[in-house]
Amino acid sequence: MSDKLTRAEVLKVAKLARLKLTDAELDDCTTKLGTILDYVASLDDVNTDDVEPLVHAVELSNVFRDDVVEPSLPQQAALANAPKTDGRFFLVPQILDAGD
C-alpha cells in the first residue's frame, strides 16, 4: 500500500463521488489507487529537458473538411420522423418560462 495515500483520503474521495464502499472495497481502492499514484510519481524521474511541450501527441493539420454548399434536406423529409409537428415546424415542450 502507498505511504502517500491514506484510507481516510480514499474514504473522503468516495464520499465526494457519492460512492458507498465496503471495508474490503475501501482497502482494495486504497491499495490500487496508491499503486497508480506511485507510478505517476515515478514519471518525475524521467528526464524531459530536451523534450518540446506538446499540444497533441500526433501532429495535426487542418482536421476540418472543405465547406461545400450542397442541397438541404427537404422540409417534409426532415419532419417525417418527428414525434410532433405542425406540418411546418418541430413541436417540442416549452422549457423556459416566459415570466411576467
N, C-alpha and C positions, 0 to 999 in steps of 0.2 A: 504494500500500500504506500501511496505517496506521502511524504512528510509534509508536503506543501498544502495538500487538500485534506480538510478535516470532515468528519462525518456531519458535524454541525453545519458546515458550509453547504454540503450537498443537500442536507435537510432544508436549509433556507432557500436554495435554488428550487428544490422540488415544490416547496410551499408557494413560491412566486409563480411557478409554472402550473400551479394548481394540480400537482401530481400527488397522489396518496401512495406512498411506498411502504411496503412491509419492512421489517428489520433486515430480513435477508436481502431484499432488493436494495435497500439503502447501503448495506455493506458492499454488495456487488457493484453498485454505481460508484461508490467512493473509490473502490479499487480500480475499476475500469477508467473512470474519469481522471484519476490520479496518474495512471499509465499514459493516457493521452497527453495530459499536461506536461509530464516528464519528457515525452517525445518532442513536443513543441518547444520546450525549453532547451532541448539538445540542439535545436536549429540555431541557437545563439552562438554556438561554437563554430559554425560554418563561416569560412572567410568569404565575404562578399565585397571586398574592397574594389575589385576590378569589374564588378557586375553593374551594368546600367539598370536603373529602375525601369520597370515595365508597366505599361498601362494594360496591355494584353499579352498573354503568353504566346499568342500566334500573331504574326504580322497581319494586320487588316488593311485593306484598301476600301474603296467605296463599296459598302455592302448593300446599297440600295439599287433597285432595278431602275431602268430608264422610265421616265414618266411619259407614257404613251396614251394619247387620247383614244378611247375605244367606246363603242356604243354602250349606253347604260341598259340595265335590266328593265324591260317594260314594266310599267306600273302594275298591271294585272298579275304578272308573273311574280313580282315582289310580294304582293298581297295574298297570293294563292294559298300559302300555308300559314298565314297569320291566324292566331286564335280568335281575334276580334278585329273587324274592320268596318268602316262605313262605306266602303267602295272606293274611297279616295285615299284614306289615311289609316295607319295602325291605330287601334284604340287600346289604351293602356290605363291602368288605375291611376288616379291622381295621387301623387306622393307629397306634394307641397301644399301647405295651407295658404290660401290667398291672403288671409289675415286682413283685419279691418283697422 
